[in-house]
Amino acid sequence: MEVLVQQIINGLVLGSLYALVALGYTMVYGIINLINFAHGEVLMVGALTSWSVMAYFAQAFPACPAWLVFALSLVLSCGVCGVLNFFIEKIAYRPLRKAPKLAPLITAIGLSILLQTLAMIIWKPNYKPYLSPLDNAPIDVWGAVISPTQIMILCVTSLLLCALMVLVNMTKLGRAMRATSESAQMASLMGVKPDQVISLTFVIGAVLAGVAGVMWAANFGTVHHSMGFLPGLKAFTAAVLGGIGNLPGAVVGGLCLGLIESIGSGYLGEMTGGILGSQYSDIFAFMVLILMLTLRPSGLLGEKLAERA
């Protein structure tokens, strides 16, 4: 029972991070039918920016409270990620909106490689330790343990997900986003500016990815230039699992994927005496992707729509 509770806790923490990144994928896809495969690298830039800010303050202002430095690094990381994604959309994707669908896909993959290379040049390829601002003394929960950093991740993620749902469903910007996703041409006739809405969508998705990157670094304790590739790919899997283009589906898909991956790898380790375990956790994510694309391509909460004339 303790093993199950522990893996559920780990799965919820991991799944909430996947959900934050998956929301960026699904928001962009819902509006312009584009899979931004460079989104994982935005997560990486956010984590490395936070590390740089914390390293600077540790040297220049060693007496500054750790929580304040962490909060400042989180805000700056979100700002850098938002600006980065704004220019990615404007320079790389906007000119290709009317191009064949393969062109934006190839561009996204190229951007992913470019951002990884630039990060390697700027921050160097070595792994860097990332210290959490919280005391990570384990807290006992029904025989399992959870750290204050993991509690922070769950709380921050829950607040952001609720804020995003309010933004999309109860604000003028949210109505404009939903109108643009239905038809950019019709939305423009109603006074909506689709280019601005699309740019803001990219920025909002980047802010969520920036927060996920900082939380990922705080949870796992290390940052490097290629850290965003696998989380980005798994977040895409979560978006497909929940139903690409569906915001609640991205959250459900992220949490489900985190639980499947954590519980699967945990019990695999138990059954094999530790020979197989967390190092094989990735196989569960991609097995889920294959099964979902085979059995229900529209996802758990997605709807099968008729082809437009």
Stockholm file with secondary structure:
# STOCKHOLM 1.0

chainA/1-309         MEVLVQQIINGLVLGSLYALVALGYTMVYGIINLINFAHGEVLMVGALTSWSVMAYFAQAFPACPAWLVFALSLVLSCGVCGVLNFFIEKIAYRPLRKAPKLAPLITAIGLSILLQTLAMIIWKPNYKPYLSPLDNAPIDVWGAVISPTQIMILCVTSLLLCALMVLVNMTKLGRAMRATSESAQMASLMGVKPDQVISLTFVIGAVLAGVAGVMWAANFGTVHHSMGFLPGLKAFTAAVLGGIGNLPGAVVGGLCLGLIESIGSGYLGEMTGGILGSQYSDIFAFMVLILMLTLRPSGLLGEKLAERA
#=GR chainA/1-309 SS CHHHHHHHHHHHHHHHHHHHHHHHHHHHHHHHCCCCTTHHHHHHHHHHHHHHHHHHHHHHCTTSCHHHHHHHHHHHHHHHHHHHHHHIIIIIIGGGTTSCTHHHHHHHHHHHHHHHHHHHHHHCSSCEECCCSSCCCCEEETTEEECHHHHHHHHHHHHHHHHHHHHHHHSHHHHHHHHHHHCHHHHHHTTCCHHHHHHHHHHHHHHHHHHHHHHHHHHHCEECTTTTHHHHHHHHHHHHHHCTTCHHHHHHHHHHHHHHHHHHHHHHHHHTTTSSSGGGTHHHHHHHHHHHHHHCTTCSSCCCCCCCC
#=GC SS_cons         CHHHHHHHHHHHHHHHHHHHHHHHHHHHHHHHCCCCTTHHHHHHHHHHHHHHHHHHHHHHCTTSCHHHHHHHHHHHHHHHHHHHHHHIIIIIIGGGTTSCTHHHHHHHHHHHHHHHHHHHHHHCSSCEECCCSSCCCCEEETTEEECHHHHHHHHHHHHHHHHHHHHHHHSHHHHHHHHHHHCHHHHHHTTCCHHHHHHHHHHHHHHHHHHHHHHHHHHHCEECTTTTHHHHHHHHHHHHHHCTTCHHHHHHHHHHHHHHHHHHHHHHHHHTTTSSSGGGTHHHHHHHHHHHHHHCTTCSSCCCCCCCC
//
